[in-house]
Amino acid sequence: MLYRQSQKIFSIIIFSVLLTAFILFPLPAQAAERLQETGEKIVVVIDPGHGGENRGTIENNHEEKFMTMVTAQAMYEELCLYDNIEVYLTRTADIDMSIEDRVQYAAEKEADFLFSLHYNASESHALFGTEVWVSAFAPYNGYGYQFGYEFLTAMREKGLFVRGIKTRLNDKGTDYYGINRYAVDLGIPSVIVEHCHVDEERDEGYCATDEQLVEFGRADATAVAKYFGLKSSSLGVDYSSHQLTDASSSSVLPITLKDDTEPDICQITIKEADYENGLLSLIVNAADYDSPLLYYDYSLDGGVTYSRREVWPDCDALTGAYSDTFTLNLQIPSGTKPTVAVRAYNMFDLFLESNYYQSPEAFAAKTEIPASSENTETDSNEQENQINKKDLAESVLSENVAEEQEVSLLTFLEICLVIVILIFIILLVSQLIAYHSKKRHRLQRRNDAGSRRDQHR
């Protein structure tokens, strides 16, 4: 009895240990079949966003309504090269068209999917990256997620930063964006594709020419072909065996749900200060329990001004992974006594500002040496000093990366060691329980035998 109980306890503990290891070290997304069922003939409707009086974003001398038209036309032409597919465009000219009319057109064509193409911009002009908006309701959430994963994976390979697959609700509790809202009402799967931000320098270089807009359209078509498992004899490709990421047709994926709260933690602590060479290293620790962290920026003047946003280390908006701790190395302007703060941004651009680190002293001012053609030795020394400083900064950064990798490895090994020790203890306890149980059985048998002998007498 005790032995069987110990086995049950052992199984429960092992399950708990494995579950903990799975949470600490999540596996990559699993391959799966397409959730959406379709007939042999696939019908796709492409919607070039905006048009007519609705120009869309016009930042950086771009005009979104024309950009989406170029991309949609390229997507249309590429998809038409695949077998067993019908492709339609909601508009082929620069005309006004309501959202309801676009979705109604897709319904009239009995579309299997409606793809609404867009380019992005932000009020702050600080955002960059690519994203997909899907319905917040099953099964359309799962359909959109499986396509979005294919599209964003291709955009990441292209070099763009991935901002995620997202949902948003309005005050009535339905989908915020009209395309998804009306499409759900008519039973049509749909997504809104935001290729990149035209108003941020790290994205603008991807959409500056018509050739680049055409490349986006072809990439969109390939993502659609992979989603539906299409093949093309003219292109020489076959995606009929292509596996999609795992999703659900009965529930909404939590990673897509809008996070209305700022990150939960953002703290900084001093690691090292090299006042002579103007280098300051800080440990940044942050977490958001509802969505991944995507960006960070920092201030050297107590929050008055901030740097441009940078990608949060190891963030992956598709899996929800990110590093909760990293080393931030800053080059401090000479002669300043910085007050540093860091802001952590989640997947829905909400941020939390850290505590402030006040430097106890000013970083050394650089000695200015006037340029002179006669003082070639001094110029050479100054260049050597600059090289040495750069090498020192790179050395510090390399050491920090190495230290972080070493810490991660040590943490993993420590967890493994703890698991091994727990298993050893559990086995030892179960063996002791079994030993004592057998011993009691032997004593009981002896007593029973003695009792029978006494009865025979």
Protein Blocks (a to p, Z undefined) as FASTA:
>chain_A
ZZmmmmmmmmmmmmmmmmmmmmmmccdddddddfbacdfbdcdddddeeehjlnojaehh
iafklmmmmmmmmmmmmmmmpghiacddfbfcdcdddfklmmmmmmmnopabdcdddddd
dfklpagcddddddfbdfklmmmmmmmmmmmmmmmmnopacebjcddddfkopafblklm
mmmmnopacddddfbafkbfklmmmmmbfklmmmmmmmmmmmmmmmnopacfklopafkl
pccddddfkbccfklpccfbdcfbdcdddfbdcfknopacdddddddfkbccfbdcddfe
gomaccdddddehiafknopacfbdcddddddehiacddddddddfkopacdddddddfb
dcdddddddddfklmmlmmmmmmmmmmmmmmmmmmmmmmmmmmmmmmmmmmmmmmmmmmm
mmmmmmmmmmmmmmmmmmmmmmmmmmmmmmmmmmmZZ
